[in-house]
């Protein structure tokens, strides 16, 4: 059925187009473009009614499965406009493949990768004037799938919407690339092995909201989660994977079923290997990290994710005590990774891994 999927185009009229926001006040996820992509799935037709259409509201039955049993998955990636005016994507097929892994775990239909890629490129070409050109600003891309069948009963939906919306964004954190302050939770947990922590499903983020609000009230940007069983092994930050440079070694927790395998995380692992940086994926406890801060062997820490790319960490807060990292200053490796990834993403640097896709 995928081979027969046709994509139609419904363009908004010129007089209905939105006024584009000022690039110096974009924020994150606050503005949305004129058009979106939408297609539907059911057991009889498979994926069908694929279209690029005006950005619009949905009319869903109150009994739709997504509202009651949480069948919702999503991805996040970005489009970049290079100095040559060309539009670039960074590892987009990996995002779609990861979404398919999420779909399998959540009993949802897989996506036709090639068809989604072509549709995404068409949508971006149509909306290319929405891509910001100011430094650090990008066009955020949010593919989402939800269960839409009206049914009260615990089983997978038999009907789905898949859609892509676009949002011009500035820096994810208000601090920009300056080091962030992170709250370490030893009371609440994000996910357990055997659950759905390794997939990008909406419920994971709902589970993090309470502790995230606690952290913000204390003046911290994000939460660093520990494992659910012993509350001592570091897992990930709420919106990113985490790395620690201790001595001559760069350490990140392994993917063992409760951590989302980030595409930026994987990119960092490939870059540091190429640069000859000793990088390991291993279990690391919060006590080991705090001890390394105290004795000065931990020289930097940073998060990795699509939204912020590289987010240096300047302070950890654990059990009513603050721990300053590298005097609250961005580390040399964090800066190098940020600069290199941004340059590759914008088509300005050599791309030895063939990560970048031109929209055309």
Secondary structure, 3 states (H helix, E strand, C coil): CHHHCCEEECCCCHHHCCCCCCHHHCCCCCCCCCEEEEEEEECCCEEEEEEEEECCCCCCCCCEHHHHHCCEEECCEEEEECCCCCEEEECHHHHHHHHHHHHHHCCCCCCCHHHHHHHHHHHHHHCHHHCCCCCCCEEEEEEEEEECCECCCCCCCCEEEEEEEEEEECCCCCCCCCCEEEEEECCCCCCCCCCCCCCCEHHHHHHHHHHHHHHHHCCCCEEEEECCCCCCEEEEECCEEEEEEECCEEEECCCCCCCCCCHHHHHHHHHHHHHCCEEEECCCEHHHHHHHHHHCCEEEEEEEECCCEEEEEEEEEECCEEEECHHHCCCHHHHHHHHHHHHHHCCCCCCCCCCEEECC
